[in-house]
Amino acid sequence: MAATRGARVIVVYGTTGELIKLAPLLRRLEERGAPATTVCTGQQPEQIPTMLRDFGLRDPDVWVARGAGGRDLTRPAQIPRWLADVARGALAARGTLRRAARSAPRPLVLVHGDTFTTVLGALIGRLVGAPVAHLEAGLRSGDWRNPFPEEVNRRITSRIATIHLAPGAWAAGNLRRARVRGTIVDTGANTIRDSLEMAAAATPAVPVPEGTFGLVSMHRFELLNDHAALRAVLELLRDASRRVPLLFVDHPVTVGAVTAAGLDHLFGDGLRRIPRQRYFPFLALLRRSTFLVTDSGGSQEECAQLGHPCLVHRAVTERQDGLGGPVVLSGLDLGVLRRFLAGPWTPVPPPDGAGSPTGRVLRYLEHEGFVRAAAPTP
């Protein structure tokens, strides 16, 4: 715990999605000699160590749990036992975290996004007696049932947090209408903008087709648990792959669902399966591709920042990023997916830069005394 000495911010994360967007902030705190105390809940303990190395970050100071027996959580049935592990781990680490919080004039617990870890991290803030800041606050679909459980997790966290770091005016407006208590800070954009810059020099880890090709990355349970819907999507992708090659990312949960539904035979020829990619090689592959078909909100944000054509195959999305531009929301309508796969796929100019969102977060934390100011450059 030597790295926690003098730390003023405790950062809680548990998934790669959270870590991706927290990485720029964690790196900048390290570089100015004011490292955060990092707490990992271990929703994805297999993927996190590699991602930390890719971003040049150190291991968590505290692991309160490690998934399902050290493996990533892949099934809803694993969640109750993991939650119990997190509760035990947080109670065991309470003394350590309270000492870290008390070492600073103004302690703070910072959480990100919309996962179970987001809510658990906010509760850890209560446990150690520190205010909670929520990064990427204010995203809303308007329906607590969709996407589930993300929408519920965000609403619960906004009730606990007293500092709401909203990625733009729309998100900040949602928070004002909800009359959340505390301070709302508009960071201008999502910190994924800074994460993409950190990975700009990455290269693909698999052979890339020449010319036009599409990338497919789908892993949400709302699709995978509906075998009929999954079959219909894969049949559309197979048909489209006769015109344009498609690389299909084999997320472990997706592999299991495809096999359980007896759909492995739909792959081959133009619809080629590739292993799940580490984040940096995936971004390099995304940049080389012509378009992306996904159900990931994070990938929607990345494509919005890159101006990259993308179809998000979900009923609703709580994100506004890219909609009306490079991003198309299918609403789970196969007709929308079919038309997107027919092309054309035209990239658009990336959005005008509004500075670094991570820089805005840091300036706020400095102003409020949660982080010491950076030393002046000689």
Secondary structure, 3 states (H helix, E strand, C coil): CHHHCCCCEEEEECCHHHHHHHHHHHHHHHHCCCCCEEEECCCCCCCHHHHHHHHCCCCCCEECCCCECCECCCCHHHHHHHHHHHHHHHHHCHHHHHHHHHCCCCCEEEEECCCHHHHHHHHHHHHHCCCEEEECCCCCCCCCCCCCCHHHHHHHHHHHCCEEEECCHHHHHHHHHHCCCCEEEECCCCCHHHHHHHCCCCCCCCCCCCCCCEEEECCCHHHHCCHHHHHHHHHHHHHHCCCCCEEEEECHHHHHHHHHCCCHHHCECCEEEEECCCHHHHHHHHHHCCEEEECCHHHHHHHHHHCCCEEECCCCCCCCCCECCCEEECCCCHHHHHHHHHCCCCCCCCCCCCCCHHHHHHHHHHHCCCCCCCCCCC
